[in-house]
Amino acid sequence: MPVEEHPNQADAVELLRGLVAIPSLSCHEEKASAWLVEQMTAMNYSRAFVDGAGNAVGEIGPADAARTVILLGHIDTVPGDIPVRIEDDLLFGRGSVDAKGPLATFVAAAAQVGNTWATENDIRLVVVGAVEEEYATSKGARAIRDRFDGKSEPIPDFCIIGEPSSWQRVTLGYKGRVLIEMEASQPMAHTAGPDAGVATVAVDIWNWVAAYAAQFNTHLHKAFDQLLPSLRDLRTWTDERLHDRVSAKIGVRLPVDFPMDDFFAGLIAWANQRTDTPTPLAPFPAAAIEDGGTKTVEIVGPLTRLSLTLHAHEAAWRGDRNNALVRAFLAAIRAIGDERPGFVVKTGTSDMNVVGPAWGCPILAYGPGDSSLDHTPNEHISLDEYWQAVLVLEQTLRNLA
C-alpha cells in the first residue's frame, strides 16, 4: 500500500540509493562501509566507526545502557552489475533487496528513535553493516559475536538480522549448511579400456549424497525439515603428469539438529569403499569444521586418489515465536500497516546461524523486499515497502521499551 509522505522519507530513500550505488562485493566492502559510517555520523548516531573486521558500526544510546539491541545487517553483495535507477516506485540495483534494503531500514529506523529516546529508556541500539555474509566466512558476524561475548561486552537482549522477508513478515529461522569439495585423480587411460574413467567419481559422490538425503527425507514434507543437496560445480581435465582429474562442489542445506557426525562417517565410509583403500580412513567429528573451520582428508587407493574438503559449516537455527521481540514486531506491523503479520522460515543460511547459538537471545530476521529477487539480474525493491518497513521497525524499537 502507498504510504503517506513523511518529512524523513526522502532522506531514507537517498540513504538506500547511495548505499546501493557503491559496489561492495564480498571482501571488497571498504568504500561502502566508510560511506555508511559517514551517513550514520551525519544522522547524529552517538558513535559510528569501521571496526577491525571492516564492519560499518553505528550506535545510538548510552554505551553502558542496561539493555542492548543489535541490528545485524550485511553490506556485501554477490557479483552483478545492475545499473542503479529509480523507475516509479522501484529502485533497481545489486543489493537493493539482499540486503542493503534491510540494512538501510535499520540505519533509518534507529535514527528515527534517536539518542534522546534511547537515553531515556536506557537502551543501546547497535546497527551493523557486516562484511562477508555472502562469503563462506561470515567474517563480520563472527567479529560482532565475539565482541558481545558476555565478558568484554554484554550479550545482547535482542537481535534483529537484516534480510528480506517483506515488510509485514518476520523470519524465525534459517537452515544450516555445509560445503563439500571433492577432487579425484587417476592415471590417464584409453577410453576403450575397462576403467570407467575418473569423472564417474564425481557422479558417484553426488549419487551417494542424493541417496542419503532421500533416505533422510522419508516422511518429511516441509523443505525446512529436509536435507537439501545441490551440485554446484563439476569439471574434468588432464594434468601435466598425464593424470585424469575431476572436481566437484556440493552444497548441502541442513535441517535443525541434523546428525552431522553420522553424515561425515557415512561419507568417509563411501570414500574408503569407492577408492578400495587398503587402510580405511577413520571418520572425524563435525566439531573439526565448526566456527569457520576447514578439514581436508586424502584417501589413496590402488587406482584412485581422492581428497575431500569440508567447510563453511553452519548449524540450522530457529528462534522462538513467543517472546518480547516477536510480540513487539507483530504489534508494530498491525499498528503501521493494519495488516495481518506473517511468519516464515528460510531454506537459505544467514548470519542468524552464526550469532543465534552463541547469544541465545530472542532473535529474528526482518527487512523489506521480495527474497525471490535475491541475486537475480532484475533485483529491485519497492520504495513504498522500504519506507513501510522503516516505520514498522521504528515502532518495534519503541515497543521494546
C-alpha positions in Angstrom: 0.0 0.0 0.0 1.3 3.5 -0.8 2.4 5.3 2.4 1.8 9.0 3.2 4.8 11.2 2.5 6.9 11.8 5.7 9.5 14.5 6.3 12.3 12.0 6.6 11.2 9.6 3.8 13.2 11.4 1.1 16.3 11.2 3.2 15.7 7.5 3.9 15.3 6.8 0.1 18.5 8.7 -0.6 20.4 6.7 2.0 19.3 3.5 0.3 20.0 4.8 -3.2 23.5 6.0 -2.2 24.3 2.7 -0.4 23.2 0.6 -3.4 25.2 2.8 -5.8 28.5 1.8 -4.1 29.7 -1.7 -5.2 30.5 -3.9 -2.3 31.3 -7.4 -3.3 32.3 -9.8 -0.5 35.8 -9.0 0.6 35.6 -5.6 -1.1 33.3 -3.6 1.2 35.7 -0.9 2.3 34.2 2.1 0.4 30.6 1.2 1.3 31.4 0.7 5.0 33.3 4.1 5.2 30.4 5.8 3.4 27.8 4.3 5.6 29.7 5.4 8.7 29.7 8.9 7.4 26.0 8.8 6.9 25.4 7.5 10.5 27.6 10.3 11.9 25.6 12.9 9.9 22.4 11.3 11.3 23.6 12.0 14.9 24.5 8.5 15.9 26.3 8.5 19.3 29.2 6.6 17.9 30.0 5.4 14.3 33.1 3.6 13.1 34.5 0.9 10.9 35.6 -1.9 13.2 38.6 -4.2 12.8 36.7 -6.7 10.7 35.6 -3.9 8.2 32.0 -3.7 9.5 30.2 -0.4 9.5 29.0 0.0 13.1 26.7 2.8 14.4 25.5 3.1 18.0 22.6 5.1 19.5 22.2 5.5 23.2 24.5 5.1 26.2 27.4 2.7 25.8 26.7 1.3 29.3 22.9 1.0 28.8 21.0 -1.6 30.7 19.7 -3.2 27.6 21.4 -3.8 24.2 19.6 -4.4 20.8 21.8 -5.4 17.9 20.5 -4.9 14.4 22.8 -7.0 12.3 22.6 -6.5 8.6 25.2 -7.1 5.9 26.8 -4.7 3.5 28.3 -7.1 1.0 26.7 -8.4 -2.2 27.1 -11.1 -4.7 28.6 -10.1 -8.1 26.4 -8.5 -10.8 26.4 -5.0 -12.3 22.8 -3.7 -12.3 22.6 0.0 -13.2 21.2 1.9 -10.2 18.0 3.6 -11.2 14.5 4.5 -9.8 11.5 3.8 -12.0 8.2 4.9 -10.5 8.2 3.1 -7.0 11.1 0.7 -7.8 14.8 1.1 -7.0 16.9 -1.2 -9.1 20.5 -2.2 -8.2 22.6 -5.1 -6.9 22.0 -5.4 -3.2 18.7 -3.4 -3.2 17.0 -6.5 -1.8 19.8 -8.6 -0.5 20.5 -6.9 1.8 21.1 -3.2 1.6 17.4 -2.6 1.7 17.1 -4.2 5.2 20.4 -2.6 6.3 19.2 0.9 5.3 16.0 0.2 7.1 18.0 -0.5 10.2 20.0 2.7 9.9 17.0 4.9 9.2 14.7 3.5 11.9 17.4 3.7 14.6 18.0 7.4 13.6 14.2 8.0 13.8 14.0 6.9 17.5 17.2 8.8 18.3 19.6 9.3 21.2 17.1 11.1 23.5 14.7 8.2 23.4 17.5 5.7 23.8 18.9 7.5 26.8 15.5 8.0 28.5 14.8 4.2 28.1 18.4 3.1 29.0 18.7 1.2 25.7 21.7 0.9 23.3 21.0 0.3 19.7 23.9 -1.2 17.7 23.5 -1.2 13.9 26.0 -3.3 12.0 26.6 -3.5 8.3 28.6 -6.8 8.4 31.1 -7.9 5.8 31.4 -11.2 4.0 27.9 -12.5 4.8 27.6 -13.7 1.2 31.0 -15.4 1.6 31.5 -18.7 3.4 33.5 -16.9 6.2 30.8 -14.7 7.7 33.7 -12.6 9.0 31.7 -9.6 10.0 29.1 -11.5 12.0 31.8 -13.6 13.8 33.6 -10.4 14.9 30.3 -8.9 16.3 29.5 -12.2 18.0 32.9 -12.3 19.6 32.7 -8.7 20.7 29.4 -9.2 22.5 30.5 -12.3 24.3 29.2 -11.6 27.8 32.7 -10.6 29.0 34.1 -7.7 27.1 30.6 -6.6 26.2 27.2 -7.9 27.3 25.3 -10.5 25.3 22.5 -8.6 23.6 19.0 -8.7 24.9 17.6 -8.8 21.4 19.0 -9.3 17.9 17.4 -8.5 14.6 19.0 -9.8 11.4 18.7 -7.8 8.2 17.3 -10.0 5.5 14.3 -9.5 3.1 11.0 -11.0 4.2 8.6 -8.3 3.1 7.5 -5.5 5.5 4.7 -7.5 7.1 6.6 -10.7 7.8 9.3 -11.8 10.2 11.7 -14.7 9.6 12.1 -17.1 12.6 14.8 -19.5 11.3 17.3 -20.5 8.6 18.6 -23.9 7.5 22.2 -24.8 8.1 24.8 -25.5 5.5 28.0 -27.5 4.8 30.1 -27.4 1.6 31.9 -30.5 0.2 34.6 -30.1 -2.3 35.9 -33.3 -3.9 38.9 -33.9 -6.2 40.0 -37.2 -7.6 42.7 -38.3 -10.0 43.7 -41.5 -11.8 46.5 -42.3 -14.3 45.4 -41.4 -17.8 43.9 -44.5 -19.6 42.4 -45.2 -23.1 38.7 -44.7 -23.2 38.3 -48.1 -24.8 39.8 -49.8 -21.7 37.9 -51.3 -18.8 38.3 -48.3 -16.5 35.1 -46.2 -16.4 37.1 -43.0 -16.0 37.7 -40.6 -13.1 34.7 -38.5 -14.0 32.5 -41.2 -12.5 33.9 -40.5 -9.1 32.0 -37.2 -9.1 28.9 -38.9 -10.3 29.2 -41.5 -7.5 29.7 -38.9 -4.7 26.7 -36.9 -5.9 24.6 -40.1 -6.1 25.6 -41.0 -2.6 24.8 -37.6 -1.1 21.5 -37.5 -3.0 20.5 -41.0 -1.8 21.5 -40.1 1.8 19.2 -37.1 1.5 16.3 -39.1 0.0 16.5 -41.6 2.8 16.8 -38.9 5.5 13.8 -37.0 4.0 11.4 -40.0 4.1 8.2 -38.8 5.7 9.5 -35.2 5.9 7.3 -32.9 3.9 8.5 -29.4 4.7 11.6 -28.1 3.0 12.8 -26.6 6.2 12.9 -30.0 7.8 14.6 -31.8 4.9 18.2 -32.3 3.9 18.7 -30.4 0.6 21.8 -31.1 -1.5 22.8 -29.2 -4.7 25.5 -29.9 -7.2 27.3 -26.5 -7.7 30.2 -27.4 -9.9 31.7 -30.3 -11.9 34.7 -30.3 -14.2 37.3 -32.6 -15.6 40.8 -32.2 -17.1 44.1 -33.9 -17.7 47.2 -32.6 -15.8 50.8 -32.3 -17.0 51.6 -35.6 -15.3 49.1 -37.3 -17.5 46.6 -37.9 -14.7 42.9 -37.5 -15.4 41.3 -35.4 -12.8 37.8 -34.4 -11.7 36.5 -31.9 -9.2 33.0 -31.4 -7.8 31.4 -29.0 -5.3 28.3 -29.9 -3.4 26.3 -27.7 -1.1 24.1 -29.3 1.5 21.4 -27.3 3.3 20.8 -28.8 6.8 17.7 -29.0 9.0 17.7 -28.3 12.7 19.5 -30.9 14.8 20.9 -32.7 11.8 23.2 -35.6 12.9 26.4 -34.2 11.2 28.7 -36.8 12.7 26.7 -39.7 11.2 26.7 -37.9 7.8 30.5 -37.5 7.9 31.0 -41.1 9.0 28.9 -42.3 6.1 30.8 -40.0 3.6 34.2 -41.3 4.7 33.0 -44.9 4.5 31.8 -44.2 1.0 35.2 -42.7 0.0 37.1 -45.7 1.5 34.9 -48.1 -0.4 35.0 -46.1 -3.7 38.8 -46.0 -3.7 39.3 -49.6 -2.5 41.6 -48.2 0.2 43.8 -50.8 1.8 43.8 -49.0 5.2 40.4 -47.3 5.6 40.5 -43.7 6.8 38.7 -43.2 10.1 35.8 -40.6 10.3 36.3 -37.3 12.0 33.8 -35.3 14.2 31.8 -32.4 12.8 33.5 -30.3 15.5 36.6 -30.2 13.3 34.9 -27.7 11.0 32.8 -25.7 13.4 33.2 -21.9 13.5 34.5 -21.5 10.0 37.0 -24.4 10.2 38.1 -26.4 7.2 39.0 -30.1 7.1 40.7 -31.8 4.2 41.3 -35.6 4.0 43.3 -37.6 1.5 42.3 -41.1 0.6 44.7 -43.0 -1.6 43.6 -46.3 -3.3 45.4 -48.5 -5.8 44.0 -46.6 -8.7 42.2 -43.5 -7.5 43.4 -40.8 -5.3 40.6 -38.8 -3.7 40.6 -35.7 -1.5 37.6 -34.3 0.4 37.5 -30.8 1.8 34.6 -29.9 4.1 34.0 -26.3 5.2 31.5 -23.5 5.7 29.5 -25.5 8.2 26.7 -23.6 10.0 24.1 -25.4 12.1 20.5 -24.5 11.4 18.8 -22.2 13.8 15.2 -21.5 14.6 14.1 -18.8 17.0 11.2 -18.8 19.4 8.0 -17.2 18.2 6.7 -16.4 21.6 8.9 -13.7 23.1 9.1 -10.0 23.6 10.8 -9.3 20.3 8.3 -11.2 18.2 5.4 -9.5 20.1 6.9 -6.1 19.5 7.1 -6.7 15.8 3.6 -8.2 15.5 2.1 -5.2 17.3 4.1 -2.7 15.1 3.0 -4.4 11.8 -0.6 -4.3 12.9 -0.3 -0.6 14.0 1.6 0.7 11.0 0.0 -1.2 8.1 -3.2 -2.6 9.5 -2.1 -5.9 8.1 -2.1 -9.4 9.5 1.6 -10.3 10.3 3.2 -13.4 9.0 5.9 -15.8 9.9 8.4 -17.6 7.6 11.4 -19.9 7.8 14.0 -19.9 5.1 15.9 -22.7 3.3 19.0 -20.5 3.0 21.5 -19.5 5.6 22.2 -16.1 7.2 24.2 -14.5 10.0 21.5 -15.8 12.3 23.2 -19.1 12.1 26.4 -17.5 13.4 25.1 -15.5 16.3 22.0 -17.3 17.3 23.6 -20.3 19.0 26.2 -18.0 20.8 23.8 -15.5 22.2 20.6 -17.5 22.7 18.6 -14.3 23.0 15.3 -13.6 21.2 16.3 -13.3 17.5 14.5 -13.0 14.2 15.2 -11.6 10.7 13.3 -8.7 9.2 13.6 -6.4 6.2 11.7 -5.2 3.1 12.0 -6.8 -0.3 11.0 -9.9 -2.2 13.6 -12.6 -1.4 12.9 -14.3 -4.8 14.8 -11.4 -6.3 17.9 -12.1 -4.3 21.0 -12.5 -6.6 18.9 -12.1 -9.8 19.6 -9.8 -12.8 16.4 -7.9 -12.1 17.0 -7.2 -8.4 14.8 -4.3 -7.2 12.9 -3.1 -4.2 9.7 -1.1 -3.7 10.4 2.2 -2.1 7.0 2.4 -0.6 7.6 -1.0 1.0 11.0 0.1 2.2 9.6 3.1 4.0 6.8 1.0 5.4 9.5 -1.3 6.9 11.3 1.7 8.4 8.1 2.8 10.2 7.5 -0.8 11.4 11.0 -1.1 12.8 10.9 2.3 14.4 7.6 1.3 16.2 9.1 -2.1 17.1 12.0 -0.5 18.8 9.7 1.8 20.7 7.6 -1.2 21.7 10.7 -2.9 23.2 11.0 0.0 25.7 
